[in-house]
Amino acid sequence: MFLVGLDIVGDKVMEVNVFSPGGMGHACKLNDENYFEVVIQAIEEQLH
């Protein structure tokens, strides 16, 4: 898997979401960073 979402509670992984790895919007707001461009570039590289 190249891009997945992990739901972590405490020290336990609760879910590995491979269909809708959300949370990046929240991470961008939390850290005041734009992660979307980097992730899209990495996906494009994997496709080539």
N, CA, C, O and CB atoms as a CASP TS submission, in Angstrom:
PFRMAT TS
TARGET T0000
AUTHOR 0000-0000-0000
METHOD Language model
MODEL 1
PARENT N/A
ATOM      1  N   MET     1       0.836  -1.174   0.000  1.00  0.00           N
ATOM      2  CA  MET     1       0.000   0.000   0.000  1.00  0.00           C
ATOM      3  C   MET     1       0.884   1.242   0.000  1.00  0.00           C
ATOM      4  O   MET     1       1.851   1.332   0.756  1.00  0.00           O
ATOM      5  CB  MET     1      -0.953  -0.005   1.209  1.00  0.00           C
ATOM      6  N   PHE     2       0.544   2.175  -0.841  1.00  0.00           N
ATOM      7  CA  PHE     2       1.338   3.401  -0.935  1.00  0.00           C
ATOM      8  C   PHE     2       0.787   4.520  -0.066  1.00  0.00           C
ATOM      9  O   PHE     2       1.555   5.276   0.530  1.00  0.00           O
ATOM     10  CB  PHE     2       1.406   3.864  -2.371  1.00  0.00           C
ATOM     11  N   LEU     3      -0.545   4.636   0.014  1.00  0.00           N
ATOM     12  CA  LEU     3      -1.147   5.723   0.775  1.00  0.00           C
ATOM     13  C   LEU     3      -2.310   5.157   1.582  1.00  0.00           C
ATOM     14  O   LEU     3      -3.307   4.709   1.016  1.00  0.00           O
ATOM     15  CB  LEU     3      -1.623   6.879  -0.165  1.00  0.00           C
ATOM     16  N   VAL     4      -2.178   5.179   2.887  1.00  0.00           N
ATOM     17  CA  VAL     4      -3.236   4.686   3.773  1.00  0.00           C
ATOM     18  C   VAL     4      -3.425   5.668   4.918  1.00  0.00           C
ATOM     19  O   VAL     4      -2.547   6.477   5.216  1.00  0.00           O
ATOM     20  CB  VAL     4      -2.900   3.267   4.317  1.00  0.00           C
ATOM     21  N   GLY     5      -4.566   5.582   5.540  1.00  0.00           N
ATOM     22  CA  GLY     5      -4.833   6.369   6.739  1.00  0.00           C
ATOM     23  C   GLY     5      -4.798   5.464   7.950  1.00  0.00           C
ATOM     24  O   GLY     5      -5.365   4.372   7.920  1.00  0.00           O
ATOM     25  N   LEU     6      -4.151   5.892   9.007  1.00  0.00           N
ATOM     26  CA  LEU     6      -4.076   5.108  10.241  1.00  0.00           C
ATOM     27  C   LEU     6      -4.853   5.822  11.331  1.00  0.00           C
ATOM     28  O   LEU     6      -4.649   7.010  11.580  1.00  0.00           O
ATOM     29  CB  LEU     6      -2.602   4.883  10.676  1.00  0.00           C
ATOM     30  N   ASP     7      -5.742   5.088  11.976  1.00  0.00           N
ATOM     31  CA  ASP     7      -6.428   5.606  13.163  1.00  0.00           C
ATOM     32  C   ASP     7      -5.736   5.007  14.377  1.00  0.00           C
ATOM     33  O   ASP     7      -5.768   3.795  14.591  1.00  0.00           O
ATOM     34  CB  ASP     7      -7.972   5.259  13.151  1.00  0.00           C
ATOM     35  N   ILE     8      -5.112   5.867  15.168  1.00  0.00           N
ATOM     36  CA  ILE     8      -4.340   5.411  16.320  1.00  0.00           C
ATOM     37  C   ILE     8      -4.944   6.009  17.585  1.00  0.00           C
ATOM     38  O   ILE     8      -5.175   7.215  17.666  1.00  0.00           O
ATOM     39  CB  ILE     8      -2.838   5.803  16.183  1.00  0.00           C
ATOM     40  N   VAL     9      -5.197   5.157  18.564  1.00  0.00           N
ATOM     41  CA  VAL     9      -5.694   5.590  19.867  1.00  0.00           C
ATOM     42  C   VAL     9      -4.700   5.081  20.904  1.00  0.00           C
ATOM     43  O   VAL     9      -4.521   3.875  21.077  1.00  0.00           O
ATOM     44  CB  VAL     9      -7.162   5.057  20.149  1.00  0.00           C
ATOM     45  N   GLY    10      -4.056   6.024  21.590  1.00  0.00           N
ATOM     46  CA  GLY    10      -3.035   5.618  22.551  1.00  0.00           C
ATOM     47  C   GLY    10      -1.885   4.947  21.836  1.00  0.00           C
ATOM     48  O   GLY    10      -1.253   5.560  20.976  1.00  0.00           O
ATOM     49  N   ASP    11      -1.601   3.706  22.170  1.00  0.00           N
ATOM     50  CA  ASP    11      -0.536   2.961  21.512  1.00  0.00           C
ATOM     51  C   ASP    11      -1.072   1.844  20.623  1.00  0.00           C
ATOM     52  O   ASP    11      -0.332   0.923  20.278  1.00  0.00           O
ATOM     53  CB  ASP    11       0.400   2.384  22.543  1.00  0.00           C
ATOM     54  N   LYS    12      -2.350   1.914  20.247  1.00  0.00           N
ATOM     55  CA  LYS    12      -2.979   0.872  19.437  1.00  0.00           C
ATOM     56  C   LYS    12      -3.458   1.417  18.094  1.00  0.00           C
ATOM     57  O   LYS    12      -4.039   2.501  18.027  1.00  0.00           O
ATOM     58  CB  LYS    12      -4.150   0.252  20.193  1.00  0.00           C
ATOM     59  N   VAL    13      -3.210   0.661  17.025  1.00  0.00           N
ATOM     60  CA  VAL    13      -3.761   0.985  15.713  1.00  0.00           C
ATOM     61  C   VAL    13      -5.183   0.442  15.676  1.00  0.00           C
ATOM     62  O   VAL    13      -5.400  -0.763  15.803  1.00  0.00           O
ATOM     63  CB  VAL    13      -2.883   0.388  14.544  1.00  0.00           C
ATOM     64  N   MET    14      -6.143   1.336  15.502  1.00  0.00           N
ATOM     65  CA  MET    14      -7.552   0.939  15.502  1.00  0.00           C
ATOM     66  C   MET    14      -8.038   0.567  14.105  1.00  0.00           C
ATOM     67  O   MET    14      -8.888  -0.311  13.952  1.00  0.00           O
ATOM     68  CB  MET    14      -8.414   2.061  16.065  1.00  0.00           C
ATOM     69  N   GLU    15      -7.495   1.238  13.082  1.00  0.00           N
ATOM     70  CA  GLU    15      -7.972   0.997  11.720  1.00  0.00           C
ATOM     71  C   GLU    15      -6.884   1.399  10.732  1.00  0.00           C
ATOM     72  O   GLU    15      -6.151   2.364  10.950  1.00  0.00           O
ATOM     73  CB  GLU    15      -9.289   1.781  11.440  1.00  0.00           C
ATOM     74  N   VAL    16      -6.793   0.640   9.642  1.00  0.00           N
ATOM     75  CA  VAL    16      -5.967   1.005   8.501  1.00  0.00           C
ATOM     76  C   VAL    16      -6.940   1.223   7.356  1.00  0.00           C
ATOM     77  O   VAL    16      -7.541   0.272   6.856  1.00  0.00           O
ATOM     78  CB  VAL    16      -4.872  -0.103   8.160  1.00  0.00           C
ATOM     79  N   ASN    17      -7.095   2.475   6.942  1.00  0.00           N
ATOM     80  CA  ASN    17      -8.083   2.813   5.929  1.00  0.00           C
ATOM     81  C   ASN    17      -7.388   2.968   4.583  1.00  0.00           C
ATOM     82  O   ASN    17      -6.627   3.913   4.372  1.00  0.00           O
ATOM     83  CB  ASN    17      -8.846   4.107   6.308  1.00  0.00           C
ATOM     84  N   VAL    18      -7.654   2.039   3.678  1.00  0.00           N
ATOM     85  CA  VAL    18      -7.010   2.068   2.359  1.00  0.00           C
ATOM     86  C   VAL    18      -7.899   2.682   1.283  1.00  0.00           C
ATOM     87  O   VAL    18      -7.413   2.992   0.195  1.00  0.00           O
ATOM     88  CB  VAL    18      -6.619   0.666   1.947  1.00  0.00           C
ATOM     89  N   PHE    19      -9.170   2.862   1.557  1.00  0.00           N
ATOM     90  CA  PHE    19     -10.086   3.404   0.552  1.00  0.00           C
ATOM     91  C   PHE    19     -10.240   4.917   0.655  1.00  0.00           C
ATOM     92  O   PHE    19     -10.421   5.581  -0.366  1.00  0.00           O
ATOM     93  CB  PHE    19     -11.441   2.750   0.683  1.00  0.00           C
ATOM     94  N   SER    20     -10.174   5.469   1.842  1.00  0.00           N
ATOM     95  CA  SER    20     -10.344   6.903   2.051  1.00  0.00           C
ATOM     96  C   SER    20      -9.406   7.370   3.160  1.00  0.00           C
ATOM     97  O   SER    20      -9.830   7.601   4.292  1.00  0.00           O
ATOM     98  CB  SER    20     -11.818   7.240   2.401  1.00  0.00           C
ATOM     99  N   PRO    21      -8.113   7.508   2.816  1.00  0.00           N
ATOM    100  CA  PRO    21      -7.155   7.905   3.846  1.00  0.00           C
ATOM    101  C   PRO    21      -7.265   9.395   4.168  1.00  0.00           C
ATOM    102  O   PRO    21      -6.396  10.177   3.784  1.00  0.00           O
ATOM    103  CB  PRO    21      -5.731   7.572   3.399  1.00  0.00           C
ATOM    104  N   GLY    22      -8.297   9.781   4.851  1.00  0.00           N
ATOM    105  CA  GLY    22      -8.539  11.183   5.182  1.00  0.00           C
ATOM    106  C   GLY    22      -7.652  11.673   6.298  1.00  0.00           C
ATOM    107  O   GLY    22      -6.767  10.959   6.770  1.00  0.00           O
ATOM    108  N   GLY    23      -7.892  12.869   6.705  1.00  0.00           N
ATOM    109  CA  GLY    23      -7.130  13.442   7.801  1.00  0.00           C
ATOM    110  C   GLY    23      -6.042  14.386   7.344  1.00  0.00           C
ATOM    111  O   GLY    23      -5.486  15.124   8.158  1.00  0.00           O
ATOM    112  N   MET    24      -5.724  14.380   6.053  1.00  0.00           N
ATOM    113  CA  MET    24      -4.654  15.252   5.599  1.00  0.00           C
ATOM    114  C   MET    24      -5.064  16.726   5.729  1.00  0.00           C
ATOM    115  O   MET    24      -4.231  17.575   6.045  1.00  0.00           O
ATOM    116  CB  MET    24      -4.281  14.923   4.144  1.00  0.00           C
ATOM    117  N   GLY    25      -6.316  17.021   5.492  1.00  0.00           N
ATOM    118  CA  GLY    25      -6.793  18.393   5.676  1.00  0.00           C
ATOM    119  C   GLY    25      -6.613  18.870   7.103  1.00  0.00           C
ATOM    120  O   GLY    25      -6.209  20.008   7.345  1.00  0.00           O
ATOM    121  N   HIS    26      -6.920  17.983   8.053  1.00  0.00           N
ATOM    122  CA  HIS    26      -6.737  18.318   9.467  1.00  0.00           C
ATOM    123  C   HIS    26      -5.245  18.507   9.790  1.00  0.00           C
ATOM    124  O   HIS    26      -4.873  19.416  10.531  1.00  0.00           O
ATOM    125  CB  HIS    26      -7.347  17.213  10.367  1.00  0.00           C
ATOM    126  N   ALA    27      -4.405  17.642   9.229  1.00  0.00           N
ATOM    127  CA  ALA    27      -2.965  17.756   9.469  1.00  0.00           C
ATOM    128  C   ALA    27      -2.426  19.064   8.899  1.00  0.00           C
ATOM    129  O   ALA    27      -1.562  19.699   9.505  1.00  0.00           O
ATOM    130  CB  ALA    27      -2.218  16.560   8.852  1.00  0.00           C
ATOM    131  N   CYS    28      -2.938  19.470   7.731  1.00  0.00           N
ATOM    132  CA  CYS    28      -2.500  20.737   7.128  1.00  0.00           C
ATOM    133  C   CYS    28      -2.852  21.906   8.035  1.00  0.00           C
ATOM    134  O   CYS    28      -2.032  22.793   8.269  1.00  0.00           O
ATOM    135  CB  CYS    28      -3.141  20.932   5.735  1.00  0.00           C
ATOM    136  N   LYS    29      -4.082  21.898   8.545  1.00  0.00           N
ATOM    137  CA  LYS    29      -4.512  22.986   9.426  1.00  0.00           C
ATOM    138  C   LYS    29      -3.726  22.971  10.740  1.00  0.00           C
ATOM    139  O   LYS    29      -3.318  24.020  11.239  1.00  0.00           O
ATOM    140  CB  LYS    29      -6.022  22.878   9.711  1.00  0.00           C
ATOM    141  N   LEU    30      -3.522  21.787  11.289  1.00  0.00           N
ATOM    142  CA  LEU    30      -2.832  21.649  12.573  1.00  0.00           C
ATOM    143  C   LEU    30      -1.398  22.171  12.496  1.00  0.00           C
ATOM    144  O   LEU    30      -0.925  22.845  13.411  1.00  0.00           O
ATOM    145  CB  LEU    30      -2.830  20.186  13.018  1.00  0.00           C
ATOM    146  N   ASN    31      -0.716  21.856  11.404  1.00  0.00           N
ATOM    147  CA  ASN    31       0.699  22.222  11.267  1.00  0.00           C
ATOM    148  C   ASN    31       0.926  23.432  10.372  1.00  0.00           C
ATOM    149  O   ASN    31       2.069  23.827  10.143  1.00  0.00           O
ATOM    150  CB  ASN    31       1.474  21.056  10.724  1.00  0.00           C
ATOM    151  N   ASP    32      -0.161  24.027   9.859  1.00  0.00           N
ATOM    152  CA  ASP    32      -0.078  25.170   8.953  1.00  0.00           C
ATOM    153  C   ASP    32       0.860  24.876   7.785  1.00  0.00           C
ATOM    154  O   ASP    32       1.710  25.693   7.434  1.00  0.00           O
ATOM    155  CB  ASP    32       0.395  26.418   9.710  1.00  0.00           C
ATOM    156  N   GLU    33       0.690  23.699   7.193  1.00  0.00           N
ATOM    157  CA  GLU    33       1.493  23.246   6.056  1.00  0.00           C
ATOM    158  C   GLU    33       0.558  22.727   4.973  1.00  0.00           C
ATOM    159  O   GLU    33      -0.567  22.323   5.266  1.00  0.00           O
ATOM    160  CB  GLU    33       2.512  22.143   6.485  1.00  0.00           C
ATOM    161  N   ASN    34       1.017  22.736   3.720  1.00  0.00           N
ATOM    162  CA  ASN    34       0.253  22.164   2.609  1.00  0.00           C
ATOM    163  C   ASN    34       0.915  20.856   2.196  1.00  0.00           C
ATOM    164  O   ASN    34       1.924  20.857   1.490  1.00  0.00           O
ATOM    165  CB  ASN    34       0.170  23.159   1.399  1.00  0.00           C
ATOM    166  N   TYR    35       0.348  19.755   2.637  1.00  0.00           N
ATOM    167  CA  TYR    35       0.895  18.438   2.313  1.00  0.00           C
ATOM    168  C   TYR    35       0.354  17.884   1.007  1.00  0.00           C
ATOM    169  O   TYR    35       0.897  16.915   0.477  1.00  0.00           O
ATOM    170  CB  TYR    35       0.601  17.470   3.428  1.00  0.00           C
ATOM    171  N   PHE    36      -0.699  18.477   0.482  1.00  0.00           N
ATOM    172  CA  PHE    36      -1.361  17.929  -0.699  1.00  0.00           C
ATOM    173  C   PHE    36      -0.433  17.868  -1.913  1.00  0.00           C
ATOM    174  O   PHE    36      -0.401  16.854  -2.611  1.00  0.00           O
ATOM    175  CB  PHE    36      -2.585  18.757  -1.034  1.00  0.00           C
ATOM    176  N   GLU    37       0.322  18.936  -2.174  1.00  0.00           N
ATOM    177  CA  GLU    37       1.210  18.952  -3.340  1.00  0.00           C
ATOM    178  C   GLU    37       2.244  17.841  -3.261  1.00  0.00           C
ATOM    179  O   GLU    37       2.490  17.155  -4.253  1.00  0.00           O
ATOM    180  CB  GLU    37       1.909  20.304  -3.461  1.00  0.00           C
ATOM    181  N   VAL    38       2.845  17.658  -2.109  1.00  0.00           N
ATOM    182  CA  VAL    38       3.879  16.631  -1.945  1.00  0.00           C
ATOM    183  C   VAL    38       3.290  15.239  -2.157  1.00  0.00           C
ATOM    184  O   VAL    38       3.902  14.399  -2.816  1.00  0.00           O
ATOM    185  CB  VAL    38       4.525  16.729  -0.546  1.00  0.00           C
ATOM    186  N   VAL    39       2.111  14.995  -1.603  1.00  0.00           N
ATOM    187  CA  VAL    39       1.479  13.682  -1.738  1.00  0.00           C
ATOM    188  C   VAL    39       1.078  13.425  -3.188  1.00  0.00           C
ATOM    189  O   VAL    39       1.274  12.320  -3.694  1.00  0.00           O
ATOM    190  CB  VAL    39       0.248  13.578  -0.818  1.00  0.00           C
ATOM    191  N   ILE    40       0.522  14.423  -3.858  1.00  0.00           N
ATOM    192  CA  ILE    40       0.125  14.255  -5.255  1.00  0.00           C
ATOM    193  C   ILE    40       1.346  13.994  -6.132  1.00  0.00           C
ATOM    194  O   ILE    40       1.292  13.150  -7.028  1.00  0.00           O
ATOM    195  CB  ILE    40      -0.634  15.498  -5.755  1.00  0.00           C
ATOM    196  N   GLN    41       2.436  14.699  -5.889  1.00  0.00           N
ATOM    197  CA  GLN    41       3.676  14.454  -6.642  1.00  0.00           C
ATOM    198  C   GLN    41       4.182  13.031  -6.418  1.00  0.00           C
ATOM    199  O   GLN    41       4.625  12.377  -7.362  1.00  0.00           O
ATOM    200  CB  GLN    41       4.761  15.467  -6.235  1.00  0.00           C
ATOM    201  N   ALA    42       4.121  12.553  -5.188  1.00  0.00           N
ATOM    202  CA  ALA    42       4.582  11.191  -4.886  1.00  0.00           C
ATOM    203  C   ALA    42       3.701  10.157  -5.572  1.00  0.00           C
ATOM    204  O   ALA    42       4.203   9.144  -6.060  1.00  0.00           O
ATOM    205  CB  ALA    42       4.594  10.947  -3.367  1.00  0.00           C
ATOM    206  N   ILE    43       2.398  10.398  -5.616  1.00  0.00           N
ATOM    207  CA  ILE    43       1.483   9.480  -6.310  1.00  0.00           C
ATOM    208  C   ILE    43       1.791   9.465  -7.798  1.00  0.00           C
ATOM    209  O   ILE    43       1.834   8.400  -8.413  1.00  0.00           O
ATOM    210  CB  ILE    43       0.007   9.885  -6.074  1.00  0.00           C
ATOM    211  N   GLU    44       2.007  10.645  -8.383  1.00  0.00           N
ATOM    212  CA  GLU    44       2.343  10.716  -9.810  1.00  0.00           C
ATOM    213  C   GLU    44       3.631   9.966 -10.115  1.00  0.00           C
ATOM    214  O   GLU    44       3.728   9.291 -11.140  1.00  0.00           O
ATOM    215  CB  GLU    44       2.474  12.172 -10.255  1.00  0.00           C
ATOM    216  N   GLU    45       4.625  10.080  -9.230  1.00  0.00           N
ATOM    217  CA  GLU    45       5.880   9.356  -9.427  1.00  0.00           C
ATOM    218  C   GLU    45       5.654   7.844  -9.396  1.00  0.00           C
ATOM    219  O   GLU    45       6.251   7.106 -10.180  1.00  0.00           O
ATOM    220  CB  GLU    45       6.902   9.759  -8.354  1.00  0.00           C
ATOM    221  N   GLN    46       4.793   7.389  -8.489  1.00  0.00           N
ATOM    222  CA  GLN    46       4.499   5.955  -8.395  1.00  0.00           C
ATOM    223  C   GLN    46       3.792   5.463  -9.660  1.00  0.00           C
ATOM    224  O   GLN    46       3.980   4.315 -10.062  1.00  0.00           O
ATOM    225  CB  GLN    46       3.631   5.662  -7.152  1.00  0.00           C
ATOM    226  N   LEU    47       2.990   6.309 -10.283  1.00  0.00           N
ATOM    227  CA  LEU    47       2.273   5.918 -11.499  1.00  0.00           C
ATOM    228  C   LEU    47       3.189   5.810 -12.713  1.00  0.00           C
ATOM    229  O   LEU    47       2.915   5.056 -13.647  1.00  0.00           O
ATOM    230  CB  LEU    47       1.170   6.910 -11.786  1.00  0.00           C
ATOM    231  N   HIS    48       4.284   6.576 -12.687  1.00  0.00           N
ATOM    232  CA  HIS    48       5.213   6.522 -13.822  1.00  0.00           C
ATOM    233  C   HIS    48       6.132   5.370 -13.609  1.00  0.00           C
ATOM    234  O   HIS    48       7.009   5.118 -14.435  1.00  0.00           O
ATOM    235  CB  HIS    48       6.012   7.839 -13.986  1.00  0.00           C
TER
END
